[in-house]
Amino acid sequence: MANLKVRITFPEDKIREPIIYNTGKNYKVVTNIRRADVTEKTGWVDLELVGDTDEIERAVEGMKAAGVKVDPIERNIIE
């Protein structure tokens, strides 16, 4: 199993969408919220993704396609 820590930044129009829930549901990854600061207008979440490397990469691309900014906290996926 690999893991990747990312910071997800939500724009105002995406703040109420269940993007983290959908990521865990739609991809074979476990989502673990490590830290967060969310208001009614904006927010960010430090999220750990655990799963196979390919599935983590698919999950990240899926979150980007859903309209949130995804930045790695650590540069490489850790096996």
N, CA and C atoms as an extended XYZ file, in Angstrom:
237
Properties=species:S:1:pos:R:3:atomname:S:1:resname:S:1:resid:I:1 pbc="F F F"
N         0.835       -1.184        0.000 N   MET     1
C         0.000        0.000        0.000 CA  MET     1
C         0.884        1.254        0.000 C   MET     1
N         0.453        2.220       -0.754 N   ALA     2
C         1.138        3.503       -0.825 CA  ALA     2
C         0.278        4.553       -0.137 C   ALA     2
N         0.897        5.676        0.207 N   ASN     3
C         0.102        6.789        0.698 CA  ASN     3
C         0.643        8.094        0.156 C   ASN     3
N        -0.229        9.071        0.065 N   LEU     4
C         0.120       10.393       -0.434 CA  LEU     4
C        -0.644       11.409        0.387 C   LEU     4
N         0.057       12.452        0.834 N   LYS     5
C        -0.596       13.544        1.557 CA  LYS     5
C        -0.713       14.737        0.621 C   LYS     5
N        -1.919       15.288        0.547 N   VAL     6
C        -2.189       16.421       -0.331 CA  VAL     6
C        -2.978       17.479        0.425 C   VAL     6
N        -2.875       18.709       -0.045 N   ARG     7
C        -3.737       19.780        0.440 CA  ARG     7
C        -4.751       20.072       -0.659 C   ARG     7
N        -6.012       19.972       -0.289 N   ILE     8
C        -7.100       20.266       -1.210 CA  ILE     8
C        -7.631       21.645       -0.852 C   ILE     8
N        -7.703       22.525       -1.838 N   THR     9
C        -8.238       23.867       -1.636 CA  THR     9
C        -9.549       23.976       -2.401 C   THR     9
N       -10.593       24.351       -1.664 N   PHE    10
C       -11.935       24.428       -2.228 CA  PHE    10
C       -12.277       25.871       -2.591 C   PHE    10
N       -12.664       26.131       -3.839 N   PRO    11
C       -13.202       27.449       -4.166 CA  PRO    11
C       -14.628       27.559       -3.611 C   PRO    11
N       -15.141       28.769       -3.551 N   GLU    12
C       -16.454       29.002       -2.949 CA  GLU    12
C       -17.562       28.164       -3.575 C   GLU    12
N       -17.539       27.976       -4.882 N   ASP    13
C       -18.622       27.235       -5.534 CA  ASP    13
C       -18.553       25.719       -5.312 C   ASP    13
N       -17.475       25.225       -4.705 N   LYS    14
C       -17.322       23.782       -4.453 CA  LYS    14
C       -17.356       23.417       -2.970 C   LYS    14
N       -17.484       24.404       -2.099 N   ILE    15
C       -17.327       24.175       -0.665 CA  ILE    15
C       -18.372       23.216       -0.093 C   ILE    15
N       -19.550       23.155       -0.671 N   ARG    16
C       -20.611       22.298       -0.144 CA  ARG    16
C       -20.691       20.930       -0.819 C   ARG    16
N       -19.830       20.675       -1.785 N   GLU    17
C       -19.859       19.391       -2.487 CA  GLU    17
C       -19.084       18.332       -1.700 C   GLU    17
N       -19.561       17.089       -1.672 N   PRO    18
C       -18.901       16.022       -0.900 CA  PRO    18
C       -17.737       15.383       -1.662 C   PRO    18
N       -16.753       16.177       -2.009 N   ILE    19
C       -15.654       15.719       -2.862 CA  ILE    19
C       -14.815       14.645       -2.168 C   ILE    19
N       -14.521       14.806       -0.893 N   ILE    20
C       -13.712       13.802       -0.180 CA  ILE    20
C       -14.489       12.502       -0.052 C   ILE    20
N       -15.756       12.586        0.302 N   TYR    21
C       -16.597       11.384        0.384 CA  TYR    21
C       -16.632       10.670       -0.963 C   TYR    21
N       -16.871       11.415       -2.035 N   ASN    22
C       -16.948       10.814       -3.364 CA  ASN    22
C       -15.622       10.178       -3.776 C   ASN    22
N       -14.513       10.763       -3.353 N   THR    23
C       -13.203       10.191       -3.674 CA  THR    23
C       -13.060        8.808       -3.046 C   THR    23
N       -13.415        8.688       -1.780 N   GLY    24
C       -13.342        7.395       -1.114 CA  GLY    24
C       -14.324        6.384       -1.685 C   GLY    24
N       -15.450        6.869       -2.159 N   LYS    25
C       -16.490        5.996       -2.713 CA  LYS    25
C       -16.157        5.542       -4.138 C   LYS    25
N       -15.636        6.447       -4.946 N   ASN    26
C       -15.440        6.181       -6.372 CA  ASN    26
C       -14.094        5.556       -6.728 C   ASN    26
N       -13.136        5.631       -5.816 N   TYR    27
C       -11.801        5.088       -6.075 CA  TYR    27
C       -11.431        4.148       -4.935 C   TYR    27
N       -10.541        3.226       -5.196 N   LYS    28
C       -10.128        2.266       -4.178 CA  LYS    28
C        -9.016        2.864       -3.324 C   LYS    28
N        -9.378        3.930       -2.600 N   VAL    29
C        -8.450        4.594       -1.688 CA  VAL    29
C        -9.163        4.842       -0.358 C   VAL    29
N        -8.369        4.901        0.681 N   VAL    30
C        -8.873        5.300        1.996 CA  VAL    30
C        -8.507        6.766        2.172 C   VAL    30
N        -9.483        7.596        2.556 N   THR    31
C        -9.235        9.013        2.794 CA  THR    31
C        -9.146        9.252        4.292 C   THR    31
N        -8.145       10.018        4.699 N   ASN    32
C        -7.933       10.318        6.106 CA  ASN    32
C        -7.653       11.815        6.226 C   ASN    32
N        -8.600       12.555        6.805 N   ILE    33
C        -8.425       13.999        6.990 CA  ILE    33
C        -7.456       14.220        8.143 C   ILE    33
N        -6.365       14.927        7.860 N   ARG    34
C        -5.327       15.176        8.865 CA  ARG    34
C        -5.496       16.552        9.520 C   ARG    34
N        -5.871       17.554        8.745 N   ARG    35
C        -6.137       18.908        9.245 CA  ARG    35
C        -7.083       19.571        8.277 C   ARG    35
N        -7.812       20.575        8.769 N   ALA    36
C        -8.733       21.269        7.881 CA  ALA    36
C        -9.089       22.639        8.439 C   ALA    36
N        -9.447       23.531        7.543 N   ASP    37
C        -9.994       24.836        7.893 CA  ASP    37
C       -11.034       25.152        6.825 C   ASP    37
N       -12.291       25.021        7.189 N   VAL    38
C       -13.367       25.184        6.219 CA  VAL    38
C       -14.374       26.193        6.760 C   VAL    38
N       -14.740       27.156        5.923 N   THR    39
C       -15.780       28.123        6.261 CA  THR    39
C       -16.890       27.993        5.226 C   THR    39
N       -17.863       28.857        5.297 N   GLU    40
C       -18.955       28.805        4.323 CA  GLU    40
C       -18.514       29.233        2.929 C   GLU    40
N       -17.414       29.968        2.820 N   LYS    41
C       -17.003       30.501        1.527 CA  LYS    41
C       -15.766       29.853        0.932 C   LYS    41
N       -14.898       29.300        1.754 N   THR    42
C       -13.670       28.704        1.238 CA  THR    42
C       -13.136       27.696        2.252 C   THR    42
N       -12.124       26.969        1.857 N   GLY    43
C       -11.549       26.033        2.809 CA  GLY    43
C       -10.412       25.242        2.211 C   GLY    43
N        -9.667       24.600        3.105 N   TRP    44
C        -8.611       23.675        2.692 CA  TRP    44
C        -8.636       22.483        3.631 C   TRP    44
N        -8.161       21.357        3.097 N   VAL    45
C        -8.097       20.121        3.859 CA  VAL    45
C        -6.766       19.440        3.541 C   VAL    45
N        -6.038       19.048        4.592 N   ASP    46
C        -4.864       18.198        4.409 CA  ASP    46
C        -5.367       16.764        4.474 C   ASP    46
N        -5.214       16.043        3.379 N   LEU    47
C        -5.818       14.732        3.214 CA  LEU    47
C        -4.743       13.696        2.908 C   LEU    47
N        -4.829       12.559        3.576 N   GLU    48
C        -3.951       11.438        3.276 CA  GLU    48
C        -4.756       10.416        2.479 C   GLU    48
N        -4.187        9.985        1.367 N   LEU    49
C        -4.804        8.953        0.524 CA  LEU    49
C        -3.965        7.689        0.632 C   LEU    49
N        -4.615        6.572        0.920 N   VAL    50
C        -3.916        5.297        1.058 CA  VAL    50
C        -4.526        4.307        0.080 C   VAL    50
N        -3.676        3.615       -0.682 N   GLY    51
C        -4.136        2.624       -1.650 CA  GLY    51
C        -3.020        2.290       -2.615 C   GLY    51
N        -3.380        1.649       -3.709 N   ASP    52
C        -2.402        1.363       -4.756 CA  ASP    52
C        -2.008        2.667       -5.448 C   ASP    52
N        -0.770        2.746       -5.896 N   THR    53
C        -0.250        3.958       -6.517 CA  THR    53
C        -1.124        4.432       -7.673 C   THR    53
N        -1.508        3.532       -8.567 N   ASP    54
C        -2.330        3.913       -9.715 CA  ASP    54
C        -3.678        4.463       -9.273 C   ASP    54
N        -4.262        3.871       -8.257 N   GLU    55
C        -5.570        4.307       -7.787 CA  GLU    55
C        -5.474        5.671       -7.090 C   GLU    55
N        -4.387        5.907       -6.371 N   ILE    56
C        -4.177        7.225       -5.759 CA  ILE    56
C        -4.077        8.291       -6.843 C   ILE    56
N        -3.325        8.003       -7.889 N   GLU    57
C        -3.190        8.963       -8.992 CA  GLU    57
C        -4.527        9.226       -9.663 C   GLU    57
N        -5.341        8.184       -9.841 N   ARG    58
C        -6.684        8.355      -10.415 CA  ARG    58
C        -7.552        9.217       -9.501 C   ARG    58
N        -7.453        8.996       -8.187 N   ALA    59
C        -8.244        9.767       -7.225 CA  ALA    59
C        -7.866       11.249       -7.268 C   ALA    59
N        -6.576       11.538       -7.349 N   VAL    60
C        -6.115       12.931       -7.424 CA  VAL    60
C        -6.658       13.589       -8.687 C   VAL    60
N        -6.555       12.905       -9.820 N   GLU    61
C        -7.080       13.458      -11.068 CA  GLU    61
C        -8.593       13.663      -10.979 C   GLU    61
N        -9.285       12.744      -10.312 N   GLY    62
C       -10.728       12.885      -10.135 CA  GLY    62
C       -11.093       14.103       -9.301 C   GLY    62
N       -10.328       14.368       -8.248 N   MET    63
C       -10.587       15.559       -7.426 CA  MET    63
C       -10.330       16.833       -8.225 C   MET    63
N        -9.258       16.841       -9.013 N   LYS    64
C        -8.984       18.007       -9.859 CA  LYS    64
C       -10.112       18.221      -10.856 C   LYS    64
N       -10.596       17.144      -11.446 N   ALA    65
C       -11.701       17.240      -12.404 CA  ALA    65
C       -12.977       17.741      -11.731 C   ALA    65
N       -13.117       17.485      -10.424 N   ALA    66
C       -14.287       17.951       -9.674 CA  ALA    66
C       -14.195       19.437       -9.341 C   ALA    66
N       -13.037       20.065       -9.611 N   GLY    67
C       -12.935       21.512       -9.473 CA  GLY    67
C       -12.199       22.023       -8.247 C   GLY    67
N       -11.468       21.149       -7.544 N   VAL    68
C       -10.667       21.622       -6.415 CA  VAL    68
C        -9.200       21.612       -6.782 C   VAL    68
N        -8.421       22.424       -6.098 N   LYS    69
C        -6.973       22.465       -6.311 CA  LYS    69
C        -6.349       21.404       -5.415 C   LYS    69
N        -5.446       20.604       -5.966 N   VAL    70
C        -4.791       19.530       -5.214 CA  VAL    70
C        -3.283       19.734       -5.310 C   VAL    70
N        -2.649       19.965       -4.157 N   ASP    71
C        -1.202       20.164       -4.096 CA  ASP    71
C        -0.593       19.120       -3.179 C   ASP    71
N         0.495       18.484       -3.592 N   PRO    72
C         1.139       17.506       -2.712 CA  PRO    72
C         1.754       18.191       -1.499 C   PRO    72
N         1.640       17.558       -0.350 N   ILE    73
C         2.318       18.035        0.857 CA  ILE    73
C         3.707       17.416        0.900 C   ILE    73
N         3.803       16.156        0.501 N   GLU    74
C         5.078       15.469        0.371 CA  GLU    74
C         5.267       15.178       -1.100 C   GLU    74
N         6.453       15.274       -1.575 N   ARG    75
C         6.685       15.192       -3.014 CA  ARG    75
C         6.385       13.845       -3.645 C   ARG    75
N         6.699       12.748       -2.966 N   ASN    76
C         6.572       11.446       -3.598 CA  ASN    76
C         5.553       10.580       -2.866 C   ASN    76
N         4.988        9.663       -3.594 N   ILE    77
C         4.145        8.653       -2.975 CA  ILE    77
C         5.044        7.726       -2.177 C   ILE    77
N         4.655        7.439       -0.964 N   ILE    78
C         5.466        6.598       -0.078 CA  ILE    78
C         4.880        5.203       -0.045 C   ILE    78
N         5.696        4.219       -0.354 N   GLU    79
C         5.247        2.818       -0.329 CA  GLU    79
C         5.308        2.294        1.083 C   GLU    79
